[in-house]
């Protein structure tokens, strides 16, 4: 009987542990599928409705949702533009934030998805400037050309704007999608990556009616 009780207790603990792992592996769901941005923010792109994708290369949820965002972006009307905004919630995230804008400036955003893959699939530790420079060189980018842009004033200006947008939109987690300067939705609000894209589309239709 004592052995049986011990086995039952062990099974109960294992079940609770498995449940905890399951919950933590998926986005939580908030009471509302979106929040309203107050005050509403103007577009930085003249004549276009902006969809801002707040993301971080180190974020596993961003890595999972990125293919869905890319597919959705191809369906957006001509008066809508998707802009990616790398987020740095702390100093340790700054170098990867700079990486995105450097790839953009070098017209090498073809490597955007590969950064996610390197970190989350290949488990490469490309979190600081030295490791990033080595990885970029492996992708065929000239080391000096990369460093010149990476450390430029232009990149720092873009980072300052990204930090400002993160505060203006009150972004507390990634990934998050801001629609037309008026709404923000995310997997933590909708409960799924697919649900976030659907909610973003619905909000976009409201803004673009």
N, C-alpha and C positions, 0 to 999 in steps of 0.2 A: 504493500500500500504506500509506503514511504517513497519507494522508487517511482511508483506511478505518479504521485503528487509532484515529485521533482521534475518528472518528464513533462507533465502538464504545465508546470510553472515555466519551464524552459521554452515550451512551445508558445506560451502566451507572450513571453518577452520577445521571442523571435518575430512573432506576428506584429507586435507594436513597433519593433525596429524596422520591419519591412514597410509598414504603413508610413512611418516617418520618412523613410527614404523615398517613397513614392511621392509624397506630398511635396518634398523639397525639390524634386526633379522637374516639377511642372509649375508654371506661373500660378500664383494665387489669384482669386477673383474678387474685385472690389464691388461695392454696392452699385455703383454707376459705371457704365462702360466708357465714359469719357468725362473730362473736366472742361469747364469753360475758362478761357484765358481772360483775365481782367487786370488791366485794360487790354483790349485787343491790340495785336502788334501789326505794324505795317510790313509790307513785303519789301525785301531788299532787291527784288528783281522787278524792274519797271514793266508794268503791263501784264504781269503774271501772278497767278495764285500760287503761293508756295506751300509745298508739303515738306516739312523738315523731319528728317530721320535722325533722332538723337541716338547715338550708339557709342560703344566702346569695343575696341578689338579684343580686350580681355574678357568681355562678357559672353558667357556661353549661350545665353538666350538670344543675344544679337546674332551670333553665328548661326543659330538654328533658323531665325526668322529672315535673315538676309536674302536667301533665294526667293522667298515669297515676296519680299519688297521689290526685288529686281523684276520679277515677273509682273507684279502690279504696275510698276513704273512704265512698262511698255504699253499699258492700256490707257494711260492718262491722256486727256485731251490736250490740244496744242497750247491752250492758255494756262496750263498747269505745269509747274516745274518741281521736280524732286531735288532737294538739296540735303546732303548728308552733313551732319554736325557731330564731329567727334567730341566726346565728353571726357573731361578729366575732373573727377570728384576729389582727387588728391594729387600731390606732387608726383607720386610714383606712376601716374597715368599720363603725364605730360609728354613723354618721349613718343608714345604711340599716337598721341593726338597730333604731334608734329609730323609723324610719318604719313598720316592720311593727307594732310595739306601739301606735303612735299611730293607725294605721288601724283596728286592733282595738278600741281604746278609743272611737273615733268611730263604731263600727259601720259601717265602710266597707271591709271586707275584700273587697267586690266589686271593689276596685281592685288586689287582690293580684296577680292574673295580669297586669293591665295594667302593673304595675311591671316585671315580667320582659320584657314585650313592648316597653316603652319603651327598656329598656337593651339588649336583645339583638336586637330586630328593627328598631327605629327608631334605634338607636345614639345615644340621648340620654345626655348626661353628667350624670346625676342622682346624683352620688356624695356631694356635700357638702350641708350644711344649707340653704344659700342656693338651690342648684339644686333641691333637693327641695321647698322651700317654693313656688318658682315653678311647678313641675310640678303639685303638689297643688292650687294655686289654679286652674290650667288645667282641673282635673278637677271644679271647682265647689265645692270646700271653702273655707269662709271662712278667710282668712289668719290672723286673730287667734285664732279658735277652734283652728286647727291648732297654732299656736305655743304657746298656753297648755297644751295637752296634751303636745305634743312636748317641752317643757322642764320638765315636771312631775316631782315626786318619785315619783309612781306609776309613770311610765314608767321612771325610773331603777331602781326596785325590780325591775321585770320584767326589765330588762337584767341586773341583778346575778344574778338567778335563772337566766337563760339562760346566762350565763358560767359559773355554778356547775355547771349540768347538762352543759355542754360538757366540763368537766374531769372530772366524776364518770363520765361515759360514755366518757371518753378519745377524744373525737371529734377526728380529725386531718384530715378532709376532708369535703366536702359534694358531693352529698346523702348523708345517712345516716339510716337508720330504726332506732329503738330500740323493741324489742317487750317490753312487760310488765315493764320494768325489768331484764330478764334477758339480752337478746340485742341485738346491733347488726349490721345488714347494710347493704351499699352496692353501687353499681355496680362499684367497684374490687375488691370481693370476689366478686361473682357474674358479672361480665363484661358485663352489659347492664342497661338500665333495666327491661325487662320481667322479667328474671330476678330482679331485686331485689324487685319486687312479689310474685312467686311465692314467693320465699324468706321474705319477711316474712309472707305468708299462712300458710305452713307453720309458721313459728315461733309465730305467733299461735295456731294450732290446738293446738300443744303447751302453750302457757301457759293456754289457755282450755278445756282438756279437762274 
